[in-house]
Amino acid sequence: MPDREPIILAVASERRFVLFAVGALGVSCVMTQLALMRELMGAFSGNEMVLGVVLGLWLLLMGIGTWLGRTSDKLRNPFATLVVTQILVAILPLLQVFSLRALRNVVFIRGAEVGVTETVISTFVLLLPYCLVAGYALTLACSLLARKEGPAGVGSIYVADSIGSIVGGVLFSFVLIRFLDHLDILVFPALLNLLCACMTGFHCGRKPLSAIALVLAIGVSAMAFLADVDGISTGLLYQKQYIVARANSPYGKLIVTKSDGQFDFIENGVPITSTRDDQHVEETVHYAMAQRPDARKVLLVSGGISGTAREILKYNVSRVDYVELDPLILELGRKYLPENLADGRIRIINTDGRLFIKQAGGKYDVVIVDVPDPSTAQLNRFYTVEFQAEVKRVLSKDGVLSFSLGHYENYVSKELARMLASAYRSLRLSFQNVLVIPGGRVFFLASDGLLYEDIAARIGQRQIQTKLVNRHYLDAMLTADRRADLARATAQPAAVNKDFNPVLYYYHLRHWMSQFKVGFGVLQTLLLVLLCVYLVRLRGSALVLFASGFAGSALELVLLLVFQVLCGSVYHQVGVIVTVFMAGLALGAVVMNRFMPQANRGSLALLALAVAGYAILLAFLLPLLNRMGGTAGSLVLVKAAIASLTLILAVLVGMQFPLANRLEFDGTVAGASRLYTADFVGAFLGALLASTLLIPLIGVAGVCLLTAALNFLGGATIQFRKAVI
């Protein structure tokens, strides 16, 4: 008996090393995913398609990696292989970010937008090595614990991975992103995994591997403290000699460049303002202000650092309330463009524009919304019927709302026409009069009072001095044929844009894609064929896990969209919802591992049906939340409700994997590999389809009901199989 004690201690020690390695892997996966999503958004001037492609391919490739790990239980030296994967997981993210910045302008033309096919292929190649290694490492860890603990060991891996994801997500979103660049942030998970590899290698007698990990850790630390790798790599992506500032905020990476006295602000690869963009500034201000030149109070949503706030002051206004979401934009705007914000009549409010309007108590004579086109669901919130109704509530009698959409250069494509028609129809539901102006962009003015087309005369009557928007410019822009062009476009059939049916960002996506030759190449064809074959062969617990993964991704996106609509896009609040989801996954797995050891196939079917019932409930409950007012008290209730709904969803999803693994365990890691793959593939389709197609086309309720049907199918299949057996 005394001889057993060292063996027990050795087994316990190995278990700790494996769980620590998986926790470190979870930290790395979340931080790498967030960093690469932001980097790829910047490199490819991202929209909802880019977000969907990156997240979808990440999950798909992770699933392939877990599938490749199905033979890992046959390895002669599994701990040595685990050390190698830890070293790769540590180093690959740093190489990926640096390579992306260094090669973007080598592979593609500097400054040119990258098409859909090129985006898919580039993202696939960039994510491939890390995701395959990380997925393989996850299955390898399952095999190490499954040898000693059986299916309970696999459940412990799921919990450890979830806890690591929580830690990584919280550190990235709430701490590190406020102070460090992506490369500096990725040093943290790199050192964590290298330290883990060093300890594991030493423990399993692989001292050369342990030494390699230690040397790499020293090298990474030296790079972080002694070399400006971020500055060097950013200079490869942008022209280094012109960069005057670079910084990260929770909302994105902001670059400020200066060339020939002109400052350009670039956020996530998209130019947001320029000091010499007189056309945009003057059109944004004067088309709206000429309608109500006696306006006293004006609300400006975004764009103030470009000079629009200062331009409004040319009229006899008493106050301009300028609302900007990203504090970094305000900080760098004050630093490099102080004259645009210096006047005491400009009141700067750092919050989400829609949340401010929802809670505003005063009245405005003019509301100018100067946000980018609705390329994402977050931006689409400023173009919906519900938002326009909220604006109308804060407008004085006969007040004016103004925004712009799309670029018009004497030709309206069918995709642009559909965008303009949707925006026009949406406005007409809230306002009696809508005026569409064919400027450099297409401007929409809406009011219950009269709107005037003789803008030049009205500006001239007030003797407003302008550089560009004068009679000569307006005579050239507001010609009869250009106006007729837009009249025909806005008369086209199109769906109304709503919060829970955000069709306009789908129309915008179609418009963006129409600018490229979208080919369906060998890679896309191969992926589609393999995916179809895989889906046809799904059976039993794997089908349930596939449906569960789909529900986790799709319904989390639904809840995030609803949260942003109802509570604003304040980053730390959105981050809380994401953190609650990850915590719920861990909690569900813990509950299943510890308190339900005797569960059977009927229990798995019941969980699948519970997810289906939850999704149906969500379809009816979310519209009720949307009807609640915008008072502080109601917002607290809405936030609590969405956080609770997120937790319930995550717990249900988190309970399914340990249970399914217990049912499918056959003494090898093949079952865990198969289930992990199904979970990742389901999450891949849920993320990609929900973000780019399903939410805008069939709406929030439609996505909920589709998810319910898929999970009902999985649960019914398991129940039928049980009955047959």
Residue pairs with C-beta under 8 A, 6 or more apart in sequence:
11 148
13 203
14 79
14 144
14 148
14 203
15 145
15 148
15 149
15 153
15 156
17 79
17 196
17 199
17 200
17 203
18 82
18 141
18 144
18 145
18 157
19 145
19 156
19 157
19 160
20 196
20 199
21 82
21 86
21 137
21 141
21 193
21 196
21 197
21 200
22 138
22 141
22 157
22 160
22 161
22 164
23 160
23 161
23 163
23 164
23 167
24 86
24 89
24 164
24 189
24 192
24 193
24 196
25 86
25 89
25 134
25 137
25 138
25 141
25 161
25 164
25 193
26 160
26 161
26 162
26 163
26 164
26 165
26 166
26 167
26 168
27 164
27 165
27 167
27 168
27 171
27 188
27 189
27 192
28 89
28 90
28 93
28 134
28 164
28 168
28 189
28 190
28 192
28 193
29 62
29 134
29 161
29 164
29 165
29 168
30 164
30 165
30 168
30 169
30 172
30 582
31 93
31 168
31 171
31 172
31 185
31 186
31 188
31 189
32 93
32 96
32 130
32 186
32 189
33 55
33 58
34 169
34 172
34 173
35 93
35 97
35 172
35 182
35 185
35 186
36 54
36 58
36 93
36 96
36 97
36 100
36 126
36 127
37 51
37 54
37 55
38 182
38 252
38 253
38 268
39 97
39 100
39 101
39 182
39 253
40 46
40 50
40 54
40 100
40 123
40 126
41 50
41 51
41 54
41 252
41 268
41 269
42 237
42 252
42 253
42 268
42 269
43 100
43 101
43 104
43 114
43 237
43 269
44 50
44 113
44 114
44 119
44 122
44 269
45 113
45 114
45 268
45 269
45 270
46 268
46 269
46 270
46 375
47 375
47 376
47 508
47 509
47 512
48 375
48 376
48 377
48 505
48 509
48 691
48 692
49 116
49 119
49 509
49 512
49 513
49 692
50 119
51 376
51 691
52 687
52 688
52 689
52 691
52 692
53 119
53 120
53 123
53 688
54 123
54 127
55 553
55 687
55 688
55 691
56 684
56 685
56 687
56 688
57 120
57 123
57 124
57 127
57 131
57 684
58 127
58 131
58 684
59 549
59 553
59 680
59 681
59 683
59 684
59 687
60 527
60 680
60 681
60 684
61 124
61 127
61 128
61 131
61 132
61 135
62 131
62 134
62 135
62 138
62 680
63 135
63 676
63 677
63 678
63 679
63 680
63 681
63 684
64 131
64 132
64 135
64 677
65 131
65 132
65 133
65 134
65 135
65 136
65 137
65 138
65 139
66 135
66 136
66 138
66 139
66 673
66 676
66 677
66 680
67 135
67 673
67 674
67 676
67 677
68 132
68 135
68 136
68 139
69 135
69 136
69 137
69 138
69 139
69 140
69 142
69 143
69 669
69 673
70 139
70 669
70 670
70 673
70 674
72 78
72 81
72 136
72 139
72 140
72 143
72 669
73 143
73 146
73 147
73 668
73 669
75 81
75 140
75 143
77 204
77 206
78 140
78 143
78 144
79 144
79 200
79 203
79 204
79 206
80 201
80 204
80 206
80 209
81 140
82 137
82 140
82 141
82 144
82 200
83 197
83 200
83 201
83 204
83 206
83 209
83 210
83 213
84 209
85 133
85 134
85 136
85 137
85 140
86 137
86 193
86 194
86 196
86 197
86 200
86 213
87 193
87 194
87 197
87 209
87 212
87 213
87 216
88 129
88 130
88 133
89 130
89 133
89 134
89 137
89 189
89 193
90 189
90 190
90 191
90 192
90 193
90 194
90 197
90 213
90 216
90 220
91 190
91 216
91 220
92 129
92 130
92 133
93 130
93 186
93 189
93 190
94 183
94 186
94 187
94 190
94 220
96 126
96 127
96 129
96 130
97 182
97 183
97 186
97 233
98 183
98 229
98 233
99 126
100 126
101 233
101 234
101 236
101 237
102 233
102 236
102 237
104 237
105 236
105 237
107 122
108 114
108 118
113 515
113 516
114 122
115 515
115 516
115 517
115 518
116 513
116 516
116 518
117 516
117 517
117 518
117 519
117 520
117 521
117 524
120 523
120 524
121 521
121 523
124 523
135 676
135 680
138 157
138 161
138 676
139 669
139 672
139 673
139 676
140 669
141 157
142 153
142 154
142 157
142 669
142 672
142 673
142 676
143 668
143 669
143 672
144 153
145 153
145 154
145 156
145 157
146 153
146 154
146 665
146 668
146 669
146 672
147 153
149 156
150 665
150 667
151 658
151 661
151 662
151 665
152 593
152 662
154 658
154 661
154 665
154 669
154 672
155 589
155 592
155 593
155 657
155 658
155 661
155 662
156 593
157 672
158 589
158 654
158 657
158 658
158 661
159 586
159 589
159 590
159 593
162 582
162 583
162 585
162 586
162 589
162 654
163 586
165 582
165 585
166 579
166 582
166 583
166 586
168 189
169 575
169 578
169 579
169 582
170 575
170 579
171 188
172 185
173 250
173 571
173 572
173 575
173 578
173 579
174 572
174 575
176 184
176 185
176 188
177 185
177 248
177 249
177 250
178 248
178 249
178 250
180 248
181 230
181 234
181 246
181 248
181 253
182 230
182 248
182 253
183 229
183 230
183 233
184 224
184 230
187 220
187 221
187 223
187 224
190 217
190 220
191 217
191 220
191 221
194 213
194 214
194 216
194 217
194 220
195 213
195 217
197 209
197 210
197 213
198 210
198 213
198 214
198 217
199 210
200 210
201 207
201 208
201 209
201 210
201 211
201 213
202 210
223 229
230 246
231 240
231 246
234 240
234 243
234 246
234 255
235 243
238 255
238 257
238 266
239 257
242 257
242 258
242 259
243 255
243 256
243 257
244 256
244 257
244 258
244 263
244 336
245 254
245 255
245 256
245 332
245 335
245 336
246 253
246 254
246 255
246 256
247 253
247 254
247 328
247 332
248 254
248 328
249 326
249 327
249 328
249 329
250 571
250 572
250 575
251 267
251 325
251 326
251 328
251 571
252 267
252 268
252 326
253 267
253 268
254 265
254 266
254 267
254 326
254 328
254 329
254 332
255 265
255 266
255 267
256 263
256 264
256 265
256 266
256 332
256 336
257 263
257 264
257 266
258 264
258 336
261 275
262 274
262 275
262 276
263 274
263 275
263 336
263 337
264 271
264 273
264 274
264 275
265 271
265 272
265 273
265 274
265 305
265 329
265 332
265 333
266 272
267 326
267 329
270 372
272 306
272 329
272 372
273 303
273 305
273 306
274 306
275 306
275 307
275 337
277 306
278 467
278 468
279 439
279 440
279 468
279 469
280 306
280 440
280 441
281 306
281 307
281 308
281 311
282 311
282 466
282 467
282 468
282 469
283 404
283 439
283 440
283 441
283 443
283 469
284 303
284 308
284 311
284 368
284 370
284 402
284 404
284 443
285 308
285 311
285 312
285 314
285 368
286 311
286 455
286 459
286 464
286 466
286 469
287 402
287 437
287 439
287 443
287 445
287 455
287 469
288 366
288 368
288 400
288 402
288 445
289 295
289 298
289 312
289 315
289 366
290 452
290 455
290 458
290 459
291 366
291 400
291 445
291 447
291 451
291 452
291 458
292 365
292 366
292 398
292 399
292 400
293 315
293 316
293 458
293 461
293 462
293 464
294 316
294 365
295 315
295 317
295 365
295 366
296 316
296 317
296 318
296 319
296 365
297 317
297 318
297 319
297 321
297 362
297 363
297 364
297 365
297 396
298 312
298 317
298 319
298 320
298 321
298 364
298 365
298 366
298 367
298 368
299 320
299 321
299 323
299 357
299 360
299 364
299 366
299 367
299 368
299 394
300 308
300 309
300 312
300 320
300 321
300 322
300 323
300 368
300 370
301 323
301 353
301 356
301 357
301 367
301 368
301 369
301 370
301 371
301 382
302 323
302 324
302 325
302 353
302 369
302 370
302 371
303 368
303 370
303 371
304 320
304 322
304 324
304 333
304 340
304 341
304 346
304 348
304 370
305 324
305 329
305 330
305 333
305 337
305 340
305 341
306 340
306 370
307 337
307 340
308 368
308 370
309 320
309 322
309 340
309 341
309 343
309 346
310 339
310 340
310 341
310 343
310 346
312 320
312 368
313 320
313 343
313 345
313 346
314 464
314 465
315 462
315 464
317 345
318 345
319 345
319 347
320 345
320 346
320 347
321 347
321 349
321 364
322 341
322 346
322 347
322 348
322 349
323 349
323 351
323 352
323 353
323 356
324 330
324 348
324 349
324 350
324 353
325 350
325 351
325 352
325 353
325 569
325 570
327 350
330 341
330 348
330 350
333 340
333 341
334 341
341 348
349 356
351 568
351 570
352 568
352 569
352 570
353 369
353 371
353 382
354 381
354 382
354 387
354 390
354 565
354 568
354 569
355 567
355 568
355 569
355 570
357 367
357 387
357 390
357 391
357 394
358 390
358 568
358 630
359 630
359 631
359 632
359 635
360 394
362 394
363 394
363 395
363 396
363 399
364 394
364 395
364 396
364 399
365 395
365 396
365 399
365 400
366 399
366 400
366 402
367 391
367 394
367 395
367 399
367 400
367 401
367 402
368 402
368 403
369 382
369 391
369 401
369 402
369 403
370 403
370 404
371 379
371 382
371 403
372 379
373 379
373 405
373 406
373 508
374 380
374 382
374 383
374 405
374 497
374 502
374 504
374 505
374 508
375 505
375 508
375 509
375 512
376 505
377 502
377 505
377 561
377 564
377 691
377 695
378 564
378 569
379 505
380 497
380 502
380 504
380 505
381 387
381 499
381 502
381 564
381 565
381 569
382 403
383 403
383 405
383 423
383 426
383 497
383 504
384 426
384 497
384 498
384 499
384 502
384 504
385 426
385 429
385 430
385 496
385 497
385 498
385 499
386 498
386 499
386 565
386 626
387 499
388 401
388 426
388 427
388 429
388 430
388 431
388 446
389 430
390 630
391 401
391 430
392 401
392 430
392 431
392 448
395 401
395 447
397 448
397 449
398 447
398 448
398 449
398 450
399 447
399 449
400 445
400 446
400 447
400 449
400 451
401 427
401 431
401 445
401 446
401 447
402 443
402 444
402 445
402 446
403 443
403 444
404 439
404 441
404 442
404 443
404 444
405 419
405 420
405 423
405 441
405 442
405 444
406 416
406 419
406 420
406 441
406 442
406 511
407 440
407 441
407 442
408 416
408 438
408 439
408 440
408 441
408 442
408 482
408 485
408 486
410 482
410 485
411 485
412 420
412 485
412 486
412 488
412 489
413 511
413 514
414 492
415 507
415 510
415 511
415 514
416 489
416 511
417 488
417 489
417 490
417 492
418 492
418 494
418 507
418 510
418 511
419 494
419 504
419 507
419 508
419 511
420 436
420 442
420 486
420 489
420 490
420 492
421 489
421 490
421 491
421 492
421 493
421 494
422 494
422 495
422 496
422 497
422 503
422 504
422 507
423 444
423 497
423 504
424 434
424 436
424 444
424 490
425 490
425 494
425 495
425 496
426 496
426 497
426 498
426 504
427 434
427 444
427 446
428 434
429 496
430 446
431 446
431 447
431 448
432 447
432 448
433 446
433 447
433 448
433 449
433 450
433 451
434 444
434 445
434 446
434 451
435 444
435 445
435 446
435 451
435 453
436 442
436 443
436 444
436 445
436 483
436 486
436 487
436 490
437 443
437 444
437 445
437 455
437 477
437 478
438 477
438 478
438 482
438 483
438 485
438 486
439 477
440 477
442 486
445 451
452 458
453 478
455 469
455 474
455 478
456 470
456 471
456 474
456 475
457 471
459 466
459 469
459 470
460 471
494 503
494 507
495 501
495 503
496 503
497 503
497 504
498 699
499 565
499 626
500 562
500 565
500 622
500 623
500 626
500 699
500 700
500 701
501 696
501 699
501 700
502 561
502 695
502 696
503 696
503 697
504 696
505 696
506 692
506 693
506 696
506 697
509 692
531 681
534 681
535 546
535 681
538 546
538 678
539 717
540 664
540 717
540 718
540 721
541 604
541 660
541 663
541 664
541 675
541 718
542 660
542 664
542 674
542 675
542 677
542 678
543 678
543 713
543 714
543 717
543 718
544 604
544 605
544 607
544 608
544 656
544 660
544 711
544 714
544 715
544 717
544 718
545 656
545 657
545 660
545 675
545 678
545 679
545 682
546 678
546 679
546 681
546 682
546 714
547 608
547 611
547 682
547 707
547 710
547 711
547 713
547 714
548 608
548 611
548 653
548 656
548 657
548 679
548 682
548 711
548 714
549 653
549 678
549 679
549 680
549 681
549 682
549 683
549 684
549 686
550 682
550 683
550 685
550 686
550 707
550 710
551 611
551 615
551 649
551 653
551 682
551 686
551 707
551 710
551 711
552 581
552 585
552 649
552 650
552 653
552 682
552 683
552 686
553 682
553 683
553 684
553 685
553 686
553 687
553 690
554 686
554 687
554 689
554 690
554 694
554 703
554 706
554 707
555 615
555 618
555 649
555 686
555 703
555 704
555 707
556 578
556 581
556 646
556 649
557 686
557 687
557 690
557 691
557 695
558 618
558 622
558 690
558 695
558 700
558 703
558 704
559 577
559 642
559 645
559 646
559 649
560 574
560 577
560 578
561 695
561 700
562 622
562 625
562 626
562 642
562 700
563 573
563 574
563 577
563 639
563 642
564 574
565 626
566 625
566 626
566 628
566 635
566 638
566 642
567 573
567 635
567 638
567 639
567 642
573 639
576 643
577 642
577 643
577 646
580 643
580 646
580 647
580 650
581 646
581 647
581 649
581 650
582 650
583 647
583 650
584 646
584 647
584 648
584 649
584 650
584 651
584 653
584 654
585 650
585 651
585 653
585 654
586 654
587 647
587 650
587 651
587 654
588 650
588 651
588 652
588 653
588 654
588 655
588 656
589 654
589 655
589 657
589 658
591 651
591 654
591 655
592 599
592 654
592 655
592 656
592 658
592 659
593 658
596 603
596 655
596 659
599 659
599 662
600 663
600 722
601 663
601 718
601 719
601 721
601 722
602 719
602 722
603 659
604 656
604 659
604 660
604 663
604 715
604 718
605 715
605 716
605 718
605 719
605 722
606 715
607 652
607 655
607 656
607 659
607 715
608 656
608 711
608 712
608 714
608 715
608 718
609 711
609 712
609 715
609 716
610 652
611 649
611 652
611 653
611 656
611 707
611 708
611 711
612 707
612 708
612 709
612 711
612 712
612 715
613 708
614 648
614 649
614 652
615 704
615 705
615 707
615 708
615 711
616 704
616 705
616 708
618 645
618 704
619 700
619 701
619 704
619 705
619 708
620 701
621 645
622 700
622 701
622 704
623 701
625 638
625 641
625 642
628 634
628 637
628 638
657 675
657 676
657 679
660 675
661 671
661 672
661 675
664 671
664 672
664 674
664 675
665 671
665 672
686 707
690 703
694 702
694 703
694 706
695 703
698 706
